[in-house]
Amino acid sequence: MKKGTICWLIFLLLLIWHSAFAQDIRVGPDGKFSERTLNLPYAFYNENFGFAGGWVYGNVGGFQKQATLLTTAMVGTKGGMGFLVGKDIQVPRVDRLFMDPVVSVGYFSDSEHYIEGNSDYPNERAGSNDSDKDNNVEGDGWDNFFRLKFKYLLPMGAGRDEIISTITLKKGLLISEPRGGTSFNPFKSGRTFLEMRPFWRSQEIEGDGVKNTTKTNGLDFSLFWDNRDFDTNPSKGFGVRAKASRDFGWFDSSDSWTNLEGELDVYIPFKLGNWLRQGTLALDFWTSNSPTWSNKSNNKVTNRPPSYAGSTLGGIWRMRGFPANRFNDKAAIYYAAELRMIPRWNPFEHWDRIQKYVGIQWLQFVPFIEVGRVAPDWDLDRLHSDMKWNVGLGIRAWVQGIVIRIDSAYSNEDFGVQMMIAQPFQF
């Protein structure tokens, strides 16, 4: 597993211990709701932090029943990080408006970045589709960011009469009426959001003869039609998002840039006998383009998103058999297919002492395949030639109301294990 990718293992597993997606209040078959609190120390080891320890505190339903607040801090022999996140906080006096704030401060040592600066590859742009896997730089530095997403629920479909919905689960699966996946008409099915997210990020890299600081700030705008039956673990329906990101070059930004994205994910239920509680074929399509990207005669690129934003592939979300941001260019395209199977078999049901603390209500086994590529322009023929691929197998679990996943994937460059919360697609 590559440095710069595995660091998300513990960090993001603890990031949101309970996923309160899309303004839901979750209750059991008895219809009762209870506040949840997480307050505990933890220890771990990975290549980015070394031997490390930390503390996490989280609360669901204490501030607002649908809202989540979480903070964690960790320190290790090779770095440290502090993190604060909120989910689905309803804005007072504006019932349909919700906020998701995120603040992170971290220092990392010896992490790999697929950016220019490796003197062994003077005539090759790092991160391009044909670039060498060793064309990266390794260094230390701060990586700090802030984001604040505003989500406005439009009065249409399932969001017309109900702003905060109550859903009923039984052993981790939806048993109440779905809010989406019942029609192809957005005025009858699903919920539609107008989203705006101010963002700021500063990343420093010092090492391998490279000293680089990249700063970006701006706004994301998106329209999201969530027509899935259950956001956290969909079994039918689909989601569509169109997104535009803009760094205006203001304040301390390193450069101005624009990026456009579109994503469609589709879920098709299937049955393979009584041994299966739930079976779902999950399909995803995503594409991205940066119209401001400009290649200069001296091989420099201007008005481009940073390597960790825009048209990038590799890591925990897309092309999981490659390191984080392994590929980045002006344009990208991506396809994925997952066969998600939840058997009736659950060995944790027989381990009462473990269940008291972890509450695993199902296991899910997921073979998957991904293909994609980046390119210097958005051209369908080019984007569908010499595509990268990986195949993998995921094991996922419903733990205390969240999906925790471990995805192992093989590509022609590497074998990677990605550990994360939440199902991929429309993250």
ZISULFEN-V850378 format. One record per helix or strand of 2 or more residues. SS is the DSSP state (H for helix, E for strand). FROM is the first residue (numbers start at 1). TO is the last residue. If there is no record, write none. Layout:
ss->SS from->FROM to->TO
ss->SS from->FROM to->TO
//
This chain:
ss->H from->8 to->13
ss->E from->24 to->27
ss->E from->36 to->46
ss->E from->50 to->60
ss->E from->68 to->76
ss->E from->79 to->87
ss->E from->89 to->90
ss->E from->97 to->113
ss->H from->119 to->121
ss->E from->137 to->153
ss->H from->157 to->159
ss->E from->165 to->170
ss->E from->173 to->174
ss->E from->191 to->207
ss->E from->210 to->228
ss->E from->237 to->247
ss->E from->257 to->270
ss->E from->276 to->289
ss->E from->294 to->295
ss->E from->301 to->302
ss->E from->311 to->313
ss->E from->327 to->329
ss->E from->331 to->343
ss->H from->347 to->350
ss->H from->352 to->358
ss->E from->360 to->375
ss->H from->380 to->383
ss->E from->388 to->399
ss->E from->402 to->411
ss->E from->415 to->421
//
